[in-house]
Amino acid sequence: MATLSRARRVVVKIGSALLVDPAEGGLKAGWLTGLAADVARMKARGQDVVLVSSGSIALGRGVLGLPMAELALEQSQAAAAVGQIRLARAYEEVLAPHGITTGQVLVTLEDSADRRRYLNSRATLEQLLSLGVVPIVNENDTVATDEIRYGDNDRLAAQVAVTVGADLLVLLSDIDGLYTASPAQDPRATRFERVEKITPEIEAMAGDAGTGLSKGGMKTKLLAAKTATGAGCAMIIALGSRDNPLLTVEEGAPHTLFVAEGDPQAARKRWIASMKPQGRVVLDAGAARALAAGKSLLPAGVTAVSGGFGRGEPVEICDANGHVLGHGLARYTKQEAEAIMGHKSEEIEAILGYIGRAALIHRDDMALLG
């Protein structure tokens, strides 16, 4: 079971109400400094950290003098454009003294729905993490429409956790966990320490919207929990307003833990195996042995391709005798795969006219049989 101190890769969601002072519209500098110290401690012990942060619209609203009332879409987009640059700079400045490099990644929910864009997002985030960077992920609210109306990053944080194969998602919230009822309305409400499975009864306990700068509610958090735990990622809801909020969770502060269904890699393999193949790649004996040893599939080991698959779509992987070895997500279209099959990876640029990825199917995007 992943815990905050033992997880290999952690995604932390930070809401607007934690970051931005509603009275002045500026950042809560002291709180952000404490969060940076938490992140630095996690990085020092070898953990990967991704921050999914709201706050750009709330910050921009203050700079532009826009009202606290519900904004029109165009006003929200303008506020996001002004606030996003300030948000990114704030994270950069607060983490730099710890020797931590940050990177800004702006996405929309569509980036996880479209396989091509999903693979691009995943590759970018994986590269940043491999270089020791802490990605600061936010919705691209300057152009988004549905995302702004949805108004909360809980769902996005869960999808980011799935994309990067995190084993723990932490939602820093205005409440210290999931309760049987709203504690503000029912003094007899009790907090769940641990949720093994999200049942219809548990879903019925969730309230609706949040208040103030934060538009999320417990329903969005339960949706995030279903997405994350179904992909093998545990999830924690914890009170975010404390100083050093992640450290307090490690030290035993009250929170609710949602138990993952298996592990991220196994869940991803099941997802890939369940997809309908859009084509087929045939391997030589050497490539089949390499796959069995846990290697990625390189173009040099491919002898034939068929079907009409696009980049990011599932294909059957077969040996020279036609036996299906498994399924994988292709990193090239059928036409591109046909052009580079049998060639070494360093020849891809000369053949296609651009620098491509070395593997036709990466081992992380492959589910082998047996």
N, C-alpha and C positions, 0 to 999 in steps of 0.2 A: 504494500500500500504506500503510495507516494505521500509524504508529508512535506511541509514547507522546507524543512532543513535537509531532507533526503532526496527531494525530487531532482531529476536530471535537468529538466527544462520547465520553466515556470512562466506562465502568462499572467500578468497582473492588470486588471481593469480598474481605471481610476475615473470617477465621475466628476462632473463639473462642480457640484456642491462641495467636494473636498478640496478642489484646487482654487476656486474663485470666491472671493469675499462678496456676498450679494449686495452689501451696502455700498462698497466702493468700486466694485467691478474689477479689482486687481487681484493678482495672485497672492495666495497665502504662503509667503516666502518661508516662514519657519516650518510649516508642515512639509513643504516640498523638500527642504533641506534634510529633514528627518527621513523622508522616503528615500532620498538619494543615498543616505548612509546605509539604509537597509539593503538597497540594491548592490552597493559596493561590497557589503559583507557577503552577500550571496555569490557575487562574481568571484570574490577572493577564494571561496571554497569550491570553485569550479562549475557552478551552475550557470546555465544559459537563462537570460531574463529578457522577456518581451513586455513592453508597457503598451497597453491599449488605452489611450487617454482621450477623454472628452475635454471640453474646455474652450475650444476655439471660438465658438459662437458666443459663449458667455463673456470671454475676454474682449472680443470685438464689439460686442454690444456696449460695454463700458467705455471703450475708446471712442466710439461713434455717438455716444449719448443716446442710444436707442432705448425705448421704454422696457420695463421688466415684463410687460404684458406679452402675450403670444405675438410673435413677429410674422409678418408676411414672408412668403418664400424668398422673394428677392432681398428682403432685409436680412434674413437668415444667411443667405449666400454671401452677401456683402460683409456681414459680421464675421463669418467664417474666414473670408479672405484676409481680413485685417487681423483677426485673432490668431490664425494658424501660425503666422510667422513669429508672433510673440510667444506662443506656446512652445514651439520648437526651440527657440532661443533660450527660454527658461530652463528646459530640460538640459540643453547643452551646457549652460553655465553652471548648473547645480551638480552635474555629474563629472564635469571636466576636472575639478580639484581632486577627484578620486582616481584620475587617470583613465576614465571610461569615455570612450568615443560613442556618440549617439548618431543615429541615422533616422531620417523621417521617411515613413512609408504611408502614402495616402491611398486608400482603397475604397471600394464600394462593395455591397453585398453581391453584386453581379460578378465580381472577381472570383468568387468561390463557386458560382453557378456555371460559368463558362469554363470548360476544361482547359482550353488554351491559356486563358488569363489566370486560371488557378495555378497551372504549372509555372507560369512566369512569376507570380507572386511568391509561390513556394520556393522557387530557385533563388529569388532575390533575398528572401528572409533567411534561407539556409546559408547563403554566402555571407551575409552580414553576421550571422551568429558564429560561423566558422572563423571569422576574423576578429571575434571578441567584441563586436559592436552590440550595443543595446538598442534595438529598433524601437522607435516611438511610432506606433500605428494609430491612425485616426481615419474616420470616414472622410472622404473627399467632399465635404459639405458645400464647397463652393460651386459644385456642379450637380450634386445629388438632389433628388426630389423626395422619393419615397423614404430615404434614410432619414432626412430631416423630419418628416412627419412622424416616422417611427420614433425618433427622438432619443434613443438610448443605445449605448454601445455594448450592452450585455450580450446580445446575439452575435455581434461582430467579434467580440472577445472570444466567444466559444468557437466561432469558425476559424479565427486565427490560431487558437489552441490546436484545433484539428489539423489545420494546414501545416503547422510546424512540428506536429507530433509531440506536443507537450504532454507531460504526465501529470501536471497540476495546473489548474486555473484558479486564480484568486480574485473574487469580486469584492473590492473594498466598497462598502455600502454605508448607508446611514442607519443600519440596524445590524446587530451582531449575530444574525442567523435567521433561520426559518422557524417561525412560531406556529403553534396550533391555531392562533387567531392574532389579530393585531394587538400588540401589547398596549398601544395607546387607547384602545377601545375596550379591551377585556383584561382586567388585572389578573385573571386566572390563567392567561395564556402562558404556555411553557415552550421553551426552545428545544428543538431537536439537536442533539449532539451529533448524530450520525444518521444519514438516510441511505439505506441499502438499495432501495428501489423507489422511483417516483410513481406512486400509484394515483388513480383518479381521486382518492380521498385526500391525498397530500396536495394535489393540484387544486382541489376545491378550497383549501385553506388559504391560498394566495390572495392577496389584495390586488387592487388595480394599479393606479398611477401613483408616482411619487409626487413630491411637492417642490416648489421653488425652482432652482436652476436644474435640478435633476428630474427628468421626466420618467425615469424607469420605475418599475414597481416589482413586487415579488413574482408576478406572473412572468415578466421577462427574464427574471433570474432562474425560474424553474425551466423555462424554455432553453436557456443557456445550459443548464445542468443536464437536460435530456440530450442535447447535442454533444456536449463534452463527454459525459459518462458513457454514452453509446459508442464513442470512438476510443474508449480506453483511457480517458483523461479524468482524473478525480477533480472535484471542484469544492472550493471553500467560499462561504459567505461570511465576511467578518466586518466588524465596525472599523471604518476607515478614518474616522476623525481623530483617533488617538495619535499622539506623537509616535514616530517610528512604528507605524501600524503593522508592518510585517514582522518586526521583532516581537511585538506584543503577542501575536498569534503563536510564534515559536515558543514563547515563554508561558503559554497556556491560557491566554485570554479567551473568553467565550466565543465560539463560532460554530457553524454547522458544516460538517464534512459530507459531501455526496460521493459515495463510493463508485469507482470506475468499474465498468464491465470489461474485465480483462485488461490488456495493456494496449497502448496506442499502435504499436507495430502490428500486433495480431489483428486488431480491429481494422486497420488499413488493408491488410492482406485479405480479410474476409470481404471487404467492400470491393476490392479489385476483382476477386474471384467470382463475385456475384454479377458482374457486369456482362452484358452481351457483347461478344467480340465483333468488331467491325472489319476484321481482316486477319491475316495470318502471316507469320514469319517462320521460315524454315532454317534450321541451323546445321552446321557441320558438326562432326563428332567432337572436335576440340572445344567449340563454343558450348555444346551441351555439357561437357565435363566442367567447364568453367562456371556455368550456372549452378551446377550441383555443388560446387565448392563455395558458393556464395558471391560470385562475381557478377558484375553488370554485363549486359549483352552489348558487345561492340559491333560495328558494321562489318568488320572483317570476317566475323564468324557466320554471317547470314548468306545463305545461298539462293533464297527465293522469297518474294513477298507477293501477297495477293489481297484482294478486297479493295475497299475504298475508304480506308481510315484516314482521319486527319490527325494533326498533332494533339496529343493528350488523350486520344481515344484508345479503347481497349483492343488488344489483338491476342490471338492464340499464338503460343510459342510451341513449335513442333520440332522434333528431331528429323533426321534424314529419312527415317522410315515412316514418317507421318504420325508418330505417337505424340499426343499432346502432353507437353511438359508443364504447362501452366498458362497463366494470363499475365499481361503486362500493359502498361500505358506507354504508347509510343511517343518518343520525343521528336519524331519527324513525321511528315505526311507520307502517304504511300508512294507518291512520285519521288519525294526526296530519298526515302529509304531505298527505293529501287535504284536510284542513281549512285548511292554511296555503298550499297551492299558489296561485300568482298574487298572493300578498301580499308586501309588503315585510317585511324581517327585523324592523324595529321594531314591527310589528303582531303578532308571534308571541305575546307575553305576553297581549295582550288576547283573542286567539282561543283559546289553550290554557289560559289561567289561570295560567301560570308562565313564568318567563324561560327561553327555550330558546336553543339555539345558532343563530348567524346563518345558517350554511350547512346545507342539507339533506344535501349530500355534500361533505365537505372535499376539497380537491385532493390532500392526502396519502393519502386513502382511495379514490383513483380510479385506474383503469388504463384509459387510452384506447387505442383501436386506431389503427394507422397512425403 
